[in-house]
Amino acid sequence: MLNYISRRSCFVCLGMEAPPLSSGDGEAQLPRRTGGWITFPFIIATSTCLTLAFGGWTSNLIVYLIKEFDVESIDAAQISNLVNGAGSLIPILAAIIADSFLGCFSIIWLSSFISLLGTILLALTATLDSLRPKPCEVGSTSCTPKPKVQYVVLYAAIVLATLGNGGLRSTLSTMGANQFDKQKDEGIFFNWFFFFTYGSSVVATTAIVYVEDNVSWKAGFFICVAANLLGSAIFLLGTRFYTNSKPEGSPFTNLARVVVASIRKRKVSIPSTGEHLYHGPKAIVVAPSKTFRFLNRAAIKSEGDVKPDGSTTKPWKLCSVQEIEDFKSLIKILPLWSSSFFLGTTIGVQASLSILQALAMDRHIGPNFQIPAGSILVFVTVSTALFLALFDKFLFPTWKKMTGKSLTPLQRIGVGHVLNFLCMGVSALVESKRLNVAKSNESSNIVPMSVLWLVPQLAIVGISEAFHFPGQVAFYYQEFPTTLKNMATAMISVVVGVSFYLTTALIDVVRRTTTWLPGNINNGRLDNVYWILVVGGILNFGYYVICAWFYKYKNMKEVVDHSDSPYHE
């Protein structure tokens, strides 16, 4: 999810003239320049290597757990969902810590070290026999009990590697953008950052997974270790060139202050005029809105709340009217935002269960090549990237010529909703056919049906993501207050993270209440799970339409002019 790249082509010319140094005869040395394009190779190489490392083992985690640790298939899918969920929520926490306390540089090198420890530990589980359960012979009734310490080491490795990578995701891109003073340079940086992230994800999902499946798990995991180590080393090599911004506080902290201050002053009467309200040190007067009036109490000034310079003495007791209005704007967006949770949940269910389907299908292409089960999701990534390009060059311009209007962000998101539940319908039909073939071949766990039957549903998921994820970025960026613009990506990360946890909960409920998801999916009814998601998707789309119908854009002209892309120039 979220593996989409910016849709503007550009060329980057690297290089920087070296600053003059002292001559050694006692003259003062001029300050060394930092930041700019000289940092670009270090940031991009770091991101590429660390994405290879993380994607190399997460893409095939389900298969590794099933084949090497005898984890039941559905349990393995659940563990993968938890890893993906944490991988989207941890970046939010890391960003808050970086913005408020440590800064991006410290978070990045600490996270890369933690990730390296976890990846090494994971590689050791594939290398040392003492850290991996001994296979149980078929038909044997006296299998050796599996030592719990092996699973402790395994899960510790997964937790460390996930925690480390999560700390890198948001901070590395933020630090890269902070190296540039011009907005144009920042845009070029993000174009190439997403391009290399996308490219390295494809390589990890295909090449490294192929090594794990066809050479050895040991070789594949140690490639991940090498990539992680190389990425960490490259990042530290560029230390002398980086511009390091000081922590200035997180926007999440300001939002929390509004809630706390309004609760602390809940018994204070709201004045009829704005004379007793705090407008901040710059004294920019903003009229408080009448919606959610109880929050306005957070701006009521009391004796001793304001310093002579206009700043607050107790930030958690007094907020400016502007901060309160920003918080109200966020509340108005929340209903639309919440409609994306089920959207992400369906994608999470399909992502994990498609790998289980692939394991039980014929994955051969020709006599000598077999598609790794963990690589099947690459069709989603390729489909998303391909259709993003088609949208930009063909579909959106054609639509504008035909109708005279551009698709608004909410319209793009709505199309994504429709494609999403249609995809679940296709998935249900394909699984129904697969189960029928499986019943005709009960003697084998591998159904004589090509894994390429899964490609259409995965491609539709990719097209759906190409519509709704960029649409959400555009919508949040346009509608968020200026002080909260940087939260646009964070909002989507929260959606993705929570969706994977909802995926885990949904699968767990289905397992407890039905017989549709047994250890061997050939004996289950996965198609019924997909049909439930179709019904849920239709109901969720109805909820989205209601929310979108009542939502009023803050700036309709901006929506019309800039809806084609969140990166409109």
Helices and strands as residue ranges (DSSP letters): G 37-39, H 40-58, H 61-69, H 73-97, I 98-102, H 104-127, G 129-131, H 148-177, H 183-203, I 204-208, H 209-214, H 217-237, G 239-241, H 251-264, G 293-299, H 321-338, H 340-359, E 361-362, E 364-365, E 369-370, G 373-375, H 378-390, I 391-395, H 396-403, H 409-440, E 447-450, G 451-454, H 455-479, G 482-484, H 487-513, G 521-523, H 526-550, H 556-562
